[in-house]
Amino acid sequence: MKITISGKIGSGKSTIGKILAKKLSLKHYSTGEFMRQIAKDRGISLLELSKIAEKSDEIDKLLDQRQISIGQTQDDFLIDARLGFYFIPDSIKVFLDVTTKEASKRIYSEKRADENNQSFEDTLKNIKKRQESERKRYENYYGIDFTKKSNYDIWIDTTNKTIEQVVELVFTEIDQIKKI
């Protein structure tokens, strides 16, 4: 079984992905982790890496190729990747939505060192910049809107839900799809 989890920044993609992969005994991958590693290796923030990616497709090509390779060479995995639905079309496609304000609360409370958020307001501003950067890149490079509901089999708003509630909702929906 191939599962791709997409979603907005701070929606819980990686958290839900890790828990769900474990629950389903699947290998877990994360392009967010891969991006964080690239940024760390270069000694820059994720926002700075996103700005570089706006000017050059080098970063996106690295991420894209990784997803395509996983999708073509493996059968049982879960990947949290904003464009996983696009690069692994034979997957069960999940989208996690969240308000920008709630995403900012979540990310700021995690105190992610690699995101350099000094305050809730900085976090909110940085999320908006990252979202706009990604929206532009995906539109320019691929002509797609990753937030379009018709791209997905499952769509869940995580704003007012606990991690456990989201995991259970996604698990139940996947189970229903597998039975069809």
N, C-alpha and C positions, 0 to 999 in steps of 0.2 A: 504494500500500500504506500502510495506517495501522497504526502500532505504538504501543501504550501500555506503558510500563514502570512498574510500581508496585513497592513494596517497603518494607521497614523502614528506619528512619533508619540511615545508614551502610552500607547493603547494596551501594552502588555504582551506584545508579540513574543519576545524572548522568554519572559516568565512563563506564559501559558505554553509556549512551544516546548520548553524543557520539561514541564510537568506532564504534558500530554504525551510527549515522546516516551517518557518513562512508563506512563500508564499503559501505552500501547506497545511497549517493547520495541521502539523504533530508534534508529540512530538519529541524533539531533544535529542540525547545522544552523548557523546564523550568519547572515551577511552583515548584520550589525556588528557582531564580534569581529568579523573579518575587517570591516571598515575601521573599527576602533584600533585594531592591530596595525593597519596601514598608517593611521594618524599617529599612533604612538611611535612606530618605527621612524617616522619622519619628524617627530618632535613637534607636532602641531595639533590643534583642536579639531574636533569633528566639523565644526562650522568652517574652519579654514580649509579642511579637506574638501568639503562641499563646494566652496568657492573655486578651488582648483579644478574640481570635477565639472564646474560650469564652463570653464575655458578649454578644457581638454577632456577627451573621452577615455583617456588612459585608465582612470580609476573605475569608471563604469564598465569598461571592457573586461577588466580583471574580475569584477564581481559577476558580470554576465556569464563569462566563460566558466567560472566556478559552478554557477547554478546549472548551466546547460550540461556540463560534464557530469555532475551528480545525477541529474535527471535522466541522462542517457546510459549511465553505467550502473545505477543502483535501482532496486525495486522497493525496498522497505526503509523509508526515512521520512522525517519531518524537517522542513526547512522554514525558518522564519526569515522572509525576504520580501521586501516591498514589491519586487517584480517577479517573485517566484511563480505566480499564476501565469505570467506571460512566457517565461522561459521553460516552464515545466507544465505544458498544457494538459498532460494526461494525469494531473494530480487532482485531489480533492482540494478545492480552493476556498480558503477561509479569509475573511476580512474582519479585523477588529477596529472598531471606530471609537473615538473618544473626543470630548470637547478639548479645545486648546487649553482652557483654564485648568481642567482636571489633569491633563497631561503635564502641565507646568508644575502643578502641586506634586505629582508623583516623582517627576525627575528631580526637582529641587530637593525633595525630602530624601532622595537617594544619595545626594551629594557626590554625584559622579565626578571624579577628579578630571577625567578627560574632556568634560564638557565646560569647565571653567565658568560655572554659574555662581555669581557672588550673591544674588538675591532672587526672590521669586520673580521680580520684574525683569531681571536679566534673563532668567530662564524662559519666561514668556516671550520676550523679544527674540531670543536665540531660536526657540522652536519655530516661531513665525518665519524667521529668516531661512532656517533649514527647510521648512515645508515649501516655501516659495522657490528655493533653490532646486529642490527635488522635482517640484511640479514642472518648472521650466526645462530641466534636463530631460525628464521622461517625455515631455511633449516634443522637445526638439529632436532627441535621439530616436524615439520610437513612435511618436504620434499617438501616445496613449495617455489616458487619465486613469491612474491606478485606483482612484477612489470611486470609480463607476460601479454601481451595484451589480450590473449585468455581467461583470467579469468573474463573479464568485458564486460558489454553491452555498456558502454559509456567510451570513453577515450578522455581527453581534456588536451592539453598542456597550462598551465596557465601563462607561462613565460612572454609573451608580451601582456597579456590581463588584463583589469580592472576587479574588482570584479563583477561589473554589467554585463560585457560581459560574464564572466564565468557562472554566475547565469542564464542568459538568454539562453546560449548554453545548459546547463544541463537541464533546465526546458523544452526547446523545444525537446530535445532528449527523455526525460522521457515521454512527451506528445505523441510522435511518438510511443514509445514502448507500452504505454497504449492502443493506437488505434489498434495495431496489433492483 
